[in-house]
Amino acid sequence: MFLVELRKLVGRPRTWVPVAMMLTLPTVVAVFIKVTGRAPRPGTGPSLLAEAFNNGTLFPAAALGIILPFLLPIAVAVVSGDAVAGEASAGTLRYLLVRPVSRTRLLAAKTAVLVVYVLATVLLVAAVSYVVGVQLFGSKPVSSISGGEPLTTTETVLRIVGAVLYIGWSMLALAAITLFLSTLTDSPLAAALGGLGVLVGSSTLFALDAASSVRPYIPTRYWLAFLDFFRNPILWRDIERGVALQAVYIVVFFAFAWANFSTKDITS
């Protein structure tokens, strides 16, 4: 069942369009900076972009900072929203369940495919950005963004891997919310827009001083904590809080999705 769902996802053009955009945008940014020689001033522009101009080894982290606010969540919302609602919209969901496949197994397969998609996409962006960054800006020992001793090559690689896993984990929370919405409707567009609505609402509350009491609990609160991997020593406080917060959203909304899908009246 997992391989069937994975082949379906890989075979859909709409799966690759957002991935192509996420690979293209950081590359275009890097080319513009290289050609013009004008990088953002430290503390302005996407995270770590100014530092990456002097050291291409850091460009994967900068690229992740470029796609994290909008492109990556949009891709996750589109794929997650299509998981169940897309089958219902196409009229294939009922036929999938005619086979001797339980609803739990089907939803588990779709969830596993979402996990693979999210992690593979983030890893692919990081890998391609590393090649682009090193080719355009060169490679040298990385200084942490908080000063201190330069990071060794091994430390740099491990911290990039940590950032990739952290961002992937954060995106799974959004995937869980959108998957739940996908079980509530037969419209994949409505489910995806619902997930993006959560993103916009969360970002709005994060910037609103009046919402400071709920700010620690909104989904996007600790997304940028991946930057703390590039401090020396690593600041674990926000990373640990981010992991815990996303775990709550992941568990709760995947459970909601399962509860609704397992009892839903399938008519299409």
VOGU-3710 file (C-alpha; in Angstrom, 3 decimals, decimal comma):
1> mflvelrklv> 0,000/0,000/0,000  2,833/2,412/0,849  4,543/1,819/-2,503  1,261/2,284/-4,351  0,659/5,632/-2,663  4,273/6,685/-3,223  4,072/5,912/-6,949  0,864/7,919/-7,200  2,484/10,904/-5,522  5,643/10,732/-7,636
11> grprtwvpva> 3,614/10,407/-10,830  1,635/13,613/-10,302  3,053/16,764/-11,969  1,642/18,949/-9,176  3,969/17,155/-6,786  7,029/18,404/-8,641  6,005/21,962/-9,473  6,473/23,254/-5,886  9,700/21,267/-5,553  11,041/22,865/-8,736
21> mmltlptvva> 10,124/26,296/-7,405  11,886/25,605/-4,104  15,036/24,525/-5,922  14,914/27,433/-8,356  14,321/30,369/-6,019  17,433/29,943/-3,808  19,518/29,314/-6,935  18,238/32,509/-8,568  18,954/34,460/-5,366  22,505/33,066/-5,253
31> vfikvtgrap> 23,137/33,954/-8,913  21,891/37,521/-8,433  24,129/37,985/-5,399  27,129/36,526/-7,221  26,618/38,632/-10,349  25,901/41,916/-8,576  28,167/41,362/-5,572  25,466/42,871/-3,371  24,498/40,643/-0,469  22,011/41,714/2,215
41> rpgtgpslla> 23,536/43,447/5,210  23,962/41,187/8,258  20,658/40,978/10,097  18,589/41,828/6,996  17,091/39,618/4,302  16,624/35,842/4,612  18,387/34,180/7,540  22,133/33,560/7,061  22,091/34,883/3,472  24,688/37,573/4,211
51> eafnngtlfp> 26,987/34,992/5,821  26,485/32,555/2,927  27,753/35,218/0,499  31,173/34,849/2,137  30,991/31,082/2,573  28,957/28,812/0,318  28,973/26,049/2,916  26,285/27,998/4,777  24,070/28,460/1,731  21,918/25,367/2,491
61> aaalgiilpf> 20,843/27,016/5,750  20,171/30,277/3,902  18,144/28,427/1,250  16,031/26,769/3,937  15,405/30,209/5,415  14,262/31,429/1,985  11,696/28,673/1,390  10,484/28,227/4,971  8,070/31,174/5,291  5,917/30,431/2,218
71> llpiavavvs> 7,060/28,011/-0,502  7,653/24,977/1,696  4,394/25,313/3,679  2,461/25,795/0,422  3,947/22,584/-1,005  3,165/20,668/2,184  -0,395/22,017/2,315  -1,077/21,141/-1,336  0,165/17,552/-1,022  -1,476/16,974/2,365
81> gdavageasa> -4,772/18,491/1,279  -4,844/16,189/-1,734  -4,166/13,015/0,270  -7,773/12,079/1,050  -9,877/14,844/-0,500  -8,150/14,317/-3,847  -9,265/10,687/-3,916  -12,804/11,696/-2,985  -12,859/14,427/-5,635  -11,704/11,974/-8,309
91> gtlryllvrp> -14,240/9,383/-7,197  -11,568/6,779/-6,394  -11,725/6,747/-2,602  -14,685/4,358/-2,417  -13,004/1,963/-4,847  -9,793/1,995/-2,805  -11,769/0,856/0,219  -13,622/-1,862/-1,705  -10,376/-3,804/-1,722  -9,467/-5,703/1,464
101> vsrtrllaak> -7,687/-2,659/2,874  -8,708/-1,128/6,184  -9,174/2,617/6,467  -6,470/2,739/9,114  -3,983/1,046/6,805  -4,846/3,369/3,926  -4,493/6,478/6,083  -1,235/5,149/7,552  0,167/4,639/4,040  -0,803/8,162/3,014
111> tavlvvyvla> 0,718/9,537/6,221  3,985/7,662/5,626  4,131/9,061/2,079  3,641/12,588/3,465  6,548/12,049/5,870  8,778/10,852/3,022  7,732/13,765/0,809  8,400/16,411/3,456  11,803/15,079/4,535  12,934/14,319/0,975
121> tvllvaavsy> 11,966/17,804/-0,214  13,831/19,587/2,590  16,879/17,334/2,121  16,864/17,892/-1,660  16,755/21,670/-1,240  19,653/21,522/1,226  21,744/19,250/-1,028  21,213/21,277/-4,204  21,815/24,542/-2,334  25,078/23,181/-0,952
131> vvgvqlfgsk> 26,342/22,449/-4,453  25,193/25,858/-5,715  26,633/27,693/-2,733  30,049/26,042/-2,888  30,295/26,564/-6,645  29,378/30,250/-6,472  30,802/31,370/-3,134  33,480/28,804/-2,313  33,952/26,823/0,863  35,859/27,530/4,046
141> pvssisggep> 35,510/26,827/7,786  32,171/28,085/9,072  32,022/30,614/11,881  28,998/30,325/14,140  26,492/33,157/13,907  27,174/33,997/17,548  30,940/34,196/17,111  33,391/31,853/18,774  35,516/29,120/17,270  34,870/28,131/13,627
151> ltttetvlri> 32,928/24,915/13,134  34,687/21,870/11,748  33,426/20,275/8,536  31,845/17,452/10,530  30,130/19,893/12,892  28,824/21,917/9,961  27,382/18,850/8,215  25,775/17,597/11,427  24,217/20,977/12,101  22,813/21,213/8,581
161> vgavlyigws> 21,352/17,719/9,030  19,892/18,821/12,363  18,324/21,874/10,686  16,868/19,690/7,909  15,308/17,283/10,415  13,985/20,116/12,566  12,347/21,892/9,624  10,940/18,600/8,370  9,472/17,915/11,812  7,932/21,384/11,885
171> mlalaaitlf> 6,341/20,847/8,462  4,825/17,548/9,611  2,700/19,512/12,065  1,258/21,540/9,196  0,837/18,302/7,212  -1,115/16,760/10,093  -3,456/19,760/10,319  -4,062/19,793/6,557  -4,529/16,005/6,408  -7,236/16,324/9,053
181> lstltdspla> -8,931/19,002/6,950  -8,591/16,693/3,941  -10,732/14,111/5,733  -13,463/16,705/6,309  -14,017/17,725/2,688  -14,102/16,315/-0,830  -12,250/19,353/-2,175  -8,435/19,162/-2,100  -8,297/22,896/-2,791  -10,429/23,655/0,261
191> aalgglgvlv> -8,222/21,449/2,449  -5,032/23,064/1,142  -6,471/26,558/1,617  -7,467/25,577/5,143  -3,886/24,561/5,895  -2,604/27,812/4,419  -5,203/29,665/6,477  -3,680/28,141/9,596  -0,267/29,342/8,398  -1,468/32,890/7,739
201> gsstlfalda> -3,404/33,054/10,986  -0,464/31,746/12,968  1,918/34,238/11,359  -0,506/37,087/12,033  -0,901/36,176/15,702  2,869/35,816/16,051  3,326/39,437/14,943  0,478/40,741/17,122  1,471/42,063/20,538  -2,073/41,614/21,811
211> assvrpyipt> -1,731/37,851/21,192  1,435/37,492/23,269  -0,342/35,164/25,714  -0,940/32,535/23,009  2,240/33,164/21,008  4,185/30,256/22,584  1,531/27,804/21,375  0,961/28,785/17,739  2,367/26,401/15,097  4,902/28,781/13,540
221> rywlafldff> 6,318/30,061/16,848  9,577/28,101/16,754  10,047/27,488/13,028  13,125/29,722/12,829  14,745/28,037/15,825  16,737/25,967/13,306  19,131/28,940/13,212  20,256/28,005/16,717  21,979/24,949/15,251  24,513/27,373/13,779
231> rnpilwrdie> 25,481/28,955/17,081  28,461/27,748/19,067  27,492/26,258/21,411  24,049/25,285/20,108  21,199/26,997/21,942  18,824/24,120/22,644  16,044/25,966/24,496  13,906/27,035/21,519  14,794/23,902/19,528  13,539/21,645/22,309
241> rgvalqavyi> 10,386/23,728/22,753  9,786/23,669/19,009  10,139/19,889/18,843  7,736/19,447/21,758  5,156/21,900/20,397  5,148/20,338/16,937  4,869/16,868/18,508  1,608/17,931/20,168  0,169/19,196/16,879  1,358/16,080/15,021
251> vvffafawan> -0,123/13,612/17,517  -3,402/15,485/18,036  -4,219/16,206/14,398  -3,120/12,847/13,025  -5,393/11,330/15,705  -8,229/13,640/14,611  -7,649/12,641/10,987  -7,761/8,939/11,867  -10,863/9,304/14,050  -12,762/11,211/11,376
261> fstkdits> -11,644/9,065/8,436  -12,333/5,762/10,213  -15,965/6,737/10,822  -16,613/8,869/7,732  -19,425/7,962/5,358  -17,622/7,445/2,050  -19,877/8,378/-0,868  -17,333/9,078/-3,592
//
